[in-house]
Amino acid sequence: MATGRRTTIADIAARAGVSISAVSFALNGRPGVSETTRERVRRVARDLDWQPHTAARALGGAKAGSIGFVLNRPARTLGTESFFGDLISGIQLGLTGTHIGMTLLVARDADEELETYRDWWRGHRVDGVIVIDPRRDDERLRLLADLGMPSVIVGSHPSPAGAAPSVWIDDSDATDTVLRYLRALGHRRIAHVSGPPEFEHTALRIDRVRAFAGTDVDDRMESVPTDYSAEAGAAATRRLLSGATRPTAIVFDNDVLAVAGLGVASEMGVRVPQDVSIVSFDDSAMIRLVRPAITSLTRDTVELGQRAAVLLREQIESEVHLPSRPGPELTLSVRESTARAAP
């Protein structure tokens, strides 16, 4: 009958036929034991399903063997946005073969995210974190710097010197790519259904839409913020298509918003792409399977997560901030949802 007693290093030492100090040296990667002994101890530890005690590891200065990732988004959006599943899959790929795990938490709000970082660092739960959705004047980045906690940002530009590095994709250039394509198709009335403006990548996109509108007196462009939910995307699209002067093209910040907008167009009898063209900043199976399939910016989000995990692993081992690195290149995948503007 199982007793529920936690396996200790004394149990491992008895099974492996070595001293307790040898077990400690072997499991913590310290010199003083041969590689043969080290491997035998590790094999016995696996057989006994031994797990390190977090507080003991902290006192001994050993690494936690895990990285942290907090998702601070409305729960209703997490189940529909493929971005997060792909990013997490990529992070796991970046940890393959390292025996490093990932600690994942879905936070209810910004305060819970901040408190999670404090708890993880104080409790020696993780060795570093990957941060998404950076904001301008981001309190999370200040806290992580104050804690001295290794971190990597998935962002829209390289980090400044002396700051936590980023794996970045240029959202300003991505926005220009979409707008230049729509203008080449003759569109001058373009709407942008965005995410929350406090996110840095959203703010960059909104800024580029405004700047692009200023390059031609005939351009009429506007951005409508949402919380990324299908409901908000549908409401924004309904409002845009109910106006006295409809946009001839709508750009959506993610695939959920784009599919919701496509549904509203069908509901209102607005033909896509004959009456309005639709473009998404995100690509996924969802927008490739709807009809018409939606033109989108395509990026390898799995590769993005993998690069972030690899950079974080290297940052944890480094005593100085590493340089930022570019993420995968974006390409415009043209599908059936875009066409020349009606004369």
C-alpha positions as CSV (number, residue, x, y, z in Angstrom):
1,M,0.0,0.0,0.0
2,A,1.4,3.4,-1.0
3,T,2.3,5.6,2.0
4,G,2.4,8.9,0.0
5,R,5.8,9.7,1.6
6,R,8.0,12.0,-0.6
7,T,11.1,10.4,-2.0
8,T,14.3,11.9,-0.5
9,I,17.9,12.1,-1.6
10,A,18.6,9.6,1.2
11,D,16.3,7.1,-0.6
12,I,18.3,7.7,-3.8
13,A,21.6,7.3,-2.1
14,A,20.5,4.0,-0.6
15,R,19.3,2.7,-3.9
16,A,22.4,3.9,-5.9
17,G,24.9,2.8,-3.3
18,V,26.5,6.2,-2.8
19,S,26.6,8.9,-0.1
20,I,24.0,11.6,0.3
21,S,26.6,14.2,-0.6
22,A,27.3,12.4,-3.8
23,V,23.6,12.4,-4.7
24,S,23.5,16.2,-4.0
25,F,26.5,16.8,-6.2
26,A,25.1,14.7,-9.0
27,L,21.6,16.2,-9.0
28,N,22.8,19.8,-8.8
29,G,25.4,19.5,-11.5
30,R,28.3,20.2,-9.2
31,P,31.8,18.7,-9.5
32,G,33.0,16.0,-7.2
33,V,31.5,12.8,-8.7
34,S,32.3,10.9,-11.8
35,E,30.0,11.0,-14.9
36,T,29.2,7.3,-14.3
37,T,28.0,8.0,-10.8
38,R,26.2,11.1,-11.9
39,E,24.3,9.2,-14.5
40,R,23.5,6.3,-12.1
41,V,22.1,8.8,-9.5
42,R,20.0,10.5,-12.1
43,R,18.6,7.2,-13.4
44,V,17.7,6.1,-9.8
45,A,16.1,9.5,-9.2
46,R,13.9,9.0,-12.3
47,D,13.0,5.5,-11.3
48,L,11.9,6.7,-7.9
49,D,10.0,9.6,-9.4
50,W,12.0,12.1,-7.2
51,Q,11.1,15.7,-7.5
52,P,13.3,18.5,-6.0
53,H,12.0,20.5,-3.1
54,T,11.7,24.1,-4.3
55,A,12.8,25.7,-1.1
56,A,15.8,23.4,-0.8
57,R,16.8,24.2,-4.3
58,A,16.6,27.9,-3.6
59,L,18.8,27.6,-0.5
60,G,21.3,25.5,-2.4
61,G,21.5,28.0,-5.3
62,A,20.4,25.4,-7.9
63,K,18.2,26.4,-10.8
64,A,14.5,25.7,-10.7
65,G,14.6,23.9,-14.1
66,S,11.5,25.7,-15.4
67,I,10.6,28.9,-17.3
68,G,7.4,30.9,-16.7
69,F,4.8,32.1,-19.2
70,V,1.8,34.2,-18.1
71,L,-1.2,34.8,-20.4
72,N,-3.1,37.9,-19.4
73,R,-6.0,37.8,-21.8
74,P,-9.8,37.4,-21.4
75,A,-10.5,33.7,-21.0
76,R,-13.1,33.7,-23.8
77,T,-10.4,34.7,-26.4
78,L,-7.8,32.1,-25.4
79,G,-9.9,29.1,-26.7
80,T,-10.4,30.7,-30.1
81,E,-7.0,32.3,-30.9
82,S,-4.7,29.8,-32.5
83,F,-1.8,32.2,-31.8
84,F,-1.4,31.1,-28.2
85,G,-1.5,27.4,-28.9
86,D,1.2,27.8,-31.6
87,L,3.3,30.0,-29.5
88,I,3.2,27.6,-26.5
89,S,4.1,24.7,-28.9
90,G,7.1,26.7,-30.1
91,I,8.2,27.4,-26.6
92,Q,8.1,23.7,-25.8
93,L,10.1,23.0,-28.9
94,G,12.7,25.4,-27.7
95,L,13.0,23.4,-24.5
96,T,13.3,20.1,-26.2
97,G,16.2,18.0,-24.9
98,T,17.0,20.3,-22.0
99,H,14.9,18.8,-19.1
100,I,13.6,22.3,-18.6
101,G,9.9,22.6,-18.1
102,M,7.4,25.4,-18.6
103,T,5.1,26.8,-15.8
104,L,2.0,28.4,-17.4
105,L,-0.6,30.6,-15.7
106,V,-3.6,32.4,-17.1
107,A,-3.9,35.7,-15.1
108,R,-7.2,37.5,-14.5
109,D,-5.7,41.0,-14.7
110,A,-2.4,42.9,-14.7
111,D,-2.1,42.9,-10.9
112,E,-2.3,39.1,-10.8
113,E,0.4,38.9,-13.5
114,L,2.7,41.1,-11.5
115,E,2.1,39.2,-8.3
116,T,2.8,35.9,-10.1
117,Y,6.2,37.1,-11.2
118,R,7.0,38.1,-7.6
119,D,5.8,34.7,-6.2
120,W,7.7,32.7,-8.8
121,W,10.9,34.6,-8.2
122,R,10.6,34.5,-4.4
123,G,9.7,30.9,-4.4
124,H,12.4,29.9,-6.8
125,R,9.7,28.4,-9.1
126,V,11.2,29.6,-12.4
127,D,14.6,30.7,-13.8
128,G,13.1,33.3,-16.2
129,V,10.0,34.3,-18.1
130,I,8.7,35.0,-21.6
131,V,6.6,38.1,-21.7
132,I,4.0,38.9,-24.5
133,D,1.9,41.9,-25.4
134,P,4.4,44.5,-24.2
135,R,2.9,47.9,-23.4
136,R,4.4,51.4,-23.6
137,D,5.7,52.3,-20.2
138,D,5.3,48.6,-19.2
139,E,5.1,48.1,-15.4
140,R,5.9,44.4,-15.8
141,L,9.2,45.0,-17.4
142,R,10.2,47.4,-14.6
143,L,9.3,44.8,-12.0
144,L,11.3,42.1,-13.8
145,A,14.3,44.4,-14.0
146,D,14.0,45.2,-10.3
147,L,13.8,41.5,-9.4
148,G,16.8,40.7,-11.6
149,M,14.6,38.0,-13.2
150,P,15.8,36.9,-16.7
151,S,13.2,37.6,-19.3
152,V,12.6,37.7,-23.0
153,I,9.9,39.8,-24.7
154,V,7.9,38.8,-27.7
155,G,7.5,42.2,-29.2
156,S,7.5,44.6,-32.2
157,H,11.1,46.0,-32.1
158,P,14.5,45.4,-30.6
159,S,14.9,46.3,-26.9
160,P,17.1,49.3,-26.0
161,A,20.6,48.6,-24.8
162,G,20.8,47.3,-21.2
163,A,17.2,46.0,-21.2
164,A,15.7,42.5,-21.4
165,P,16.1,41.3,-25.0
166,S,13.2,40.7,-27.4
167,V,12.3,38.4,-30.2
168,W,10.6,40.9,-32.5
169,I,8.5,41.3,-35.6
170,D,8.2,44.8,-37.1
171,D,4.5,45.6,-36.8
172,S,5.0,49.0,-38.4
173,D,6.4,47.4,-41.6
174,A,3.7,44.7,-41.5
175,T,1.0,47.4,-41.4
176,D,2.6,49.2,-44.3
177,T,2.7,45.9,-46.3
178,V,-1.0,45.4,-45.9
179,L,-1.9,49.1,-46.6
180,R,0.3,49.3,-49.7
181,Y,-1.3,46.2,-51.1
182,L,-4.8,47.5,-50.5
183,R,-3.9,50.9,-52.0
184,A,-2.5,49.1,-55.1
185,L,-5.9,47.5,-55.5
186,G,-7.5,51.0,-55.5
187,H,-8.8,51.1,-51.9
188,R,-8.9,54.6,-50.3
189,R,-11.5,54.0,-47.6
190,I,-9.8,51.5,-45.3
191,A,-10.9,50.7,-41.7
192,H,-8.8,49.0,-39.1
193,V,-10.5,46.8,-36.4
194,S,-7.7,46.6,-33.7
195,G,-7.0,45.1,-30.4
196,P,-6.6,47.1,-27.2
197,P,-4.6,50.3,-27.9
198,E,-2.5,49.8,-24.7
199,F,-0.6,46.9,-26.4
200,E,2.5,48.2,-28.1
201,H,2.0,46.2,-31.3
202,T,-1.6,47.6,-31.5
203,A,-0.4,51.1,-31.0
204,L,2.2,50.8,-33.7
205,R,-0.4,49.5,-36.1
206,I,-2.8,52.3,-35.3
207,D,0.0,54.9,-35.7
208,R,0.9,53.5,-39.1
209,V,-2.7,53.6,-40.2
210,R,-2.9,57.3,-39.2
211,A,0.4,58.0,-40.9
212,F,-0.6,56.2,-44.1
213,A,-3.8,58.2,-44.3
214,G,-1.8,61.4,-44.3
215,T,0.1,60.4,-47.4
216,D,-2.9,61.0,-49.8
217,V,-5.7,63.5,-49.4
218,D,-8.1,60.9,-50.8
219,D,-7.4,58.3,-48.1
220,R,-10.0,57.9,-45.4
221,M,-8.9,55.6,-42.7
222,E,-9.9,54.9,-39.1
223,S,-9.1,52.4,-36.3
224,V,-11.7,50.9,-34.1
225,P,-10.4,49.2,-30.9
226,T,-11.8,45.9,-29.5
227,D,-10.8,43.4,-26.8
228,Y,-10.0,40.7,-29.5
229,S,-13.3,38.9,-28.9
230,A,-15.6,37.7,-31.7
231,E,-18.4,39.7,-30.2
232,A,-16.5,43.0,-30.2
233,G,-15.2,42.3,-33.8
234,A,-18.8,41.7,-35.0
235,A,-20.0,44.9,-33.3
236,A,-17.2,47.0,-34.8
237,T,-17.8,45.6,-38.3
238,R,-21.5,46.1,-38.1
239,R,-20.9,49.7,-37.1
240,L,-18.5,50.3,-40.0
241,L,-20.8,48.7,-42.6
242,S,-23.8,50.6,-41.3
243,G,-22.3,54.0,-41.8
244,A,-23.2,56.5,-44.6
245,T,-19.9,55.9,-46.3
246,R,-18.7,52.3,-46.0
247,P,-15.1,51.4,-46.1
248,T,-14.1,49.4,-49.2
249,A,-11.6,47.4,-47.1
250,I,-11.3,46.4,-43.5
251,V,-8.1,45.1,-41.8
252,F,-8.5,43.0,-38.7
253,D,-5.9,42.6,-35.9
254,N,-6.4,38.8,-35.6
255,D,-8.2,35.9,-37.2
256,V,-11.1,35.8,-34.7
257,L,-12.0,39.4,-35.5
258,A,-11.6,38.8,-39.2
259,V,-13.9,35.7,-39.2
260,A,-16.5,37.6,-37.1
261,G,-16.3,40.5,-39.6
262,L,-16.8,38.1,-42.5
263,G,-19.9,36.8,-40.8
264,V,-21.4,40.3,-40.3
265,A,-20.8,41.1,-44.0
266,S,-22.7,38.0,-45.0
267,E,-25.5,38.9,-42.5
268,M,-25.8,42.4,-44.0
269,G,-25.7,41.3,-47.6
270,V,-22.3,43.0,-48.2
271,R,-20.3,40.9,-50.7
272,V,-16.7,39.9,-50.0
273,P,-14.6,40.9,-51.9
274,Q,-16.9,42.7,-54.4
275,D,-18.2,45.3,-51.9
276,V,-15.6,45.1,-49.2
277,S,-12.2,43.5,-49.0
278,I,-11.1,41.8,-45.8
279,V,-7.5,41.2,-44.5
280,S,-6.3,39.7,-41.2
281,F,-3.0,40.4,-39.4
282,D,-3.1,36.7,-38.2
283,D,-3.1,33.6,-40.2
284,S,-4.6,30.3,-39.1
285,A,-6.5,27.3,-40.3
286,M,-9.7,29.1,-39.4
287,I,-9.3,31.8,-42.0
288,R,-8.1,29.4,-44.6
289,L,-11.2,27.2,-44.2
290,V,-13.9,29.9,-44.3
291,R,-15.3,31.1,-47.7
292,P,-14.1,33.2,-49.1
293,A,-10.7,32.3,-47.6
294,I,-9.2,35.5,-46.0
295,T,-6.1,37.3,-47.1
296,S,-3.6,37.5,-44.2
297,L,-0.1,38.2,-43.0
298,T,1.5,34.8,-42.4
299,R,4.2,34.2,-39.8
300,D,5.5,31.0,-38.3
301,T,4.3,31.5,-34.7
302,V,5.7,28.1,-33.6
303,E,9.1,29.3,-34.8
304,L,8.5,32.6,-32.9
305,G,7.9,30.7,-29.7
306,Q,10.9,28.5,-30.3
307,R,13.2,31.4,-30.8
308,A,12.0,33.1,-27.6
309,A,12.6,30.0,-25.6
310,V,16.1,29.5,-27.0
311,L,17.0,33.1,-26.3
312,L,15.6,32.9,-22.7
313,R,17.7,29.7,-22.1
314,E,20.8,31.6,-23.2
315,Q,19.8,34.7,-21.2
316,I,19.4,32.7,-18.0
317,E,23.0,31.5,-18.4
318,S,24.4,35.0,-19.2
319,E,25.5,37.6,-16.7
320,V,24.6,40.5,-19.1
321,H,21.6,41.3,-21.3
322,L,21.9,39.6,-24.6
323,P,21.0,41.4,-27.9
324,S,17.5,41.2,-29.3
325,R,16.9,38.9,-32.2
326,P,14.5,39.2,-35.2
327,G,11.5,36.8,-35.4
328,P,10.4,34.9,-38.5
329,E,9.7,37.0,-41.5
330,L,6.1,37.9,-42.4
331,T,4.6,37.3,-45.8
332,L,1.3,38.4,-47.3
333,S,-0.8,35.4,-48.3
334,V,-3.3,36.7,-50.8
335,R,-6.6,34.7,-50.9
336,E,-10.2,35.3,-52.1
337,S,-11.2,38.0,-49.6
338,T,-9.5,40.8,-51.4
339,A,-10.1,42.3,-54.8
340,R,-9.8,45.6,-56.6
341,A,-12.0,48.4,-55.2
342,A,-15.2,48.9,-57.1
343,P,-15.1,52.0,-59.3
